[in-house]
C-alpha cells in the first residue's frame, strides 16, 4: 500500500471520481492517507477578472473546500484517513505541484476514452500529468 495517494477530482463531473475512487482507496489501504484535490482553474485573463465580483477567487476556493468536505462526508467511511486540498491554477501543473508538496507516492486520476482528433489537438490533463509526474500515475477509465 502507499503512504500518500493523491486523488484529483472534479466534483461537477461524477465520471472523474466514480470508478477511480475505489482504486484510490485500495491503494491507500488501511495505513495510507487519501489526499483529495479539488482545483479552481485560473481565470487566465486579467481582462476577464475585471468583470468578476470582488473576492471571486477567494470565495471560489472556500466553496471548493466546503464541497470537498461534503464529498468526504457523503462518500467515505467515518474515520478514514483523508485530507482535502484546494488548488488554484492550471490543472495539470497544480496536480504535479500538490503531489510534490505532499510527497505523494502515487496519483490516481480518471480519464475519458481517448479519441484520435482530441489527442492530436488537445493534450488531456491526465496525459500531461502522466508525462511529467516523477511518481507513478494510475489512470482509471
Secondary structure, DSSP 8 states (H G I E B T S, - for coil): --SEEEEE--TT-GGGTTTHHHHHHHHHTTTSEEEEEEEEE----HHHHTTS-TTHHHHHHHHHHHHHHHHHHHHS-TT--EEEEEEEE-HHHHHHHHHHHHT-SEEEEE-----HHHHHH---HHHHHHHH-SSEEEEE-
